[in-house]
Amino acid sequence: MAATSSAEGAAAAPRPKSWTLRVRQAMDRNLPMDHLLPDRQPYYVGSWVYVFGVVTIAALVWVVVSGILLSFFGPQWWHDSRVGRFFNGLHFWSVQMFFIFMVLHLWGQYFMAGWRNGRALTWMIGVVIFAVSILTAFTGYLSQQNFDAQFIAINAKDAMNSAGIGAFFNVLNFGQMYGLHVMLLPIGVTILVVLHIVMVRVRGVVKPIDPEGSARS
Amino acid sequence: MDTPASYFHWGFILISLPNLVVIGGMIVLFAIALVAPFPHAEESEDGSHK
């Protein structure tokens, strides 16, 4: 009875007028700190397969850090100076690591059906991250300021035109491709990755399909 | 370095050797991750580990 009256009392409680209070209460309900920053993990997380996602995030950090330096100093620096070429290479190879480990993470989550038990949106956001990352890498290849970038742009324009998007996604327009590559698309990838991680932390890591000793799980 | 890559051609499959090496390496790495022991994976009594 006490529980019922308590529930009735909660239902009858007036909705706070302050939107900051409503947001804070919603965050307290949906984003508990012990889920966001746990100090213990389920026993089945003790596998290297679960490391692929973290390595992908680490690679993304290096992509962003090296990309900030490249955008700050510009094409002449990354082509002509030794330090610039080093960071150009660092940017390129950290992108390779990002994609390799993102695909390994995808394989791992696919075979363990990581979308189970209310995690479908987490999986779908991961798919969108993959797609936006490909677009980001593509605009990066177009932003190199070398013959390779020109070759890719001149060949890719026909594909864009045949898809009907060439009028507003002009791969021959360096300013448009560079702006997309260093601003809009990286911000999009970063926001989606943060959302993806928060959703993983709120729900926890998905259990294996047939965990050992499943009686206790 | 500026020469075109060699290609592996088998039926309808056509892939450059560098891409084939990367994909092969990824499959090997995935298989190793499945079987390699994870350090400090011993579980505590409540079924979790730090």
Chai-1 contact restraints between the chains, C-beta under 6 A:
chainA,res_idxA,chainB,res_idxB,connection_type,confidence,min_distance_angstrom,max_distance_angstrom,comment,restraint_id
A,R40,B,S48,contact,1.0,0.0,6.0,A-B,restraint_1
A,R40,B,K50,contact,1.0,0.0,6.0,A-B,restraint_2
A,P42,B,S48,contact,1.0,0.0,6.0,A-B,restraint_3
A,Y43,B,E43,contact,1.0,0.0,6.0,A-B,restraint_4
A,Y43,B,G47,contact,1.0,0.0,6.0,A-B,restraint_5
A,Y43,B,H49,contact,1.0,0.0,6.0,A-B,restraint_6
A,G46,B,F38,contact,1.0,0.0,6.0,A-B,restraint_7
A,G46,B,A41,contact,1.0,0.0,6.0,A-B,restraint_8
A,G46,B,H49,contact,1.0,0.0,6.0,A-B,restraint_9
A,S47,B,F38,contact,1.0,0.0,6.0,A-B,restraint_10
A,W48,B,A33,contact,1.0,0.0,6.0,A-B,restraint_11
A,W48,B,A36,contact,1.0,0.0,6.0,A-B,restraint_12
A,W48,B,F38,contact,1.0,0.0,6.0,A-B,restraint_13
A,V49,B,A33,contact,1.0,0.0,6.0,A-B,restraint_14
A,I100,B,M26,contact,1.0,0.0,6.0,A-B,restraint_15
A,L104,B,F30,contact,1.0,0.0,6.0,A-B,restraint_16
A,W107,B,F30,contact,1.0,0.0,6.0,A-B,restraint_17
A,R216,B,G47,contact,1.0,0.0,6.0,A-B,restraint_18
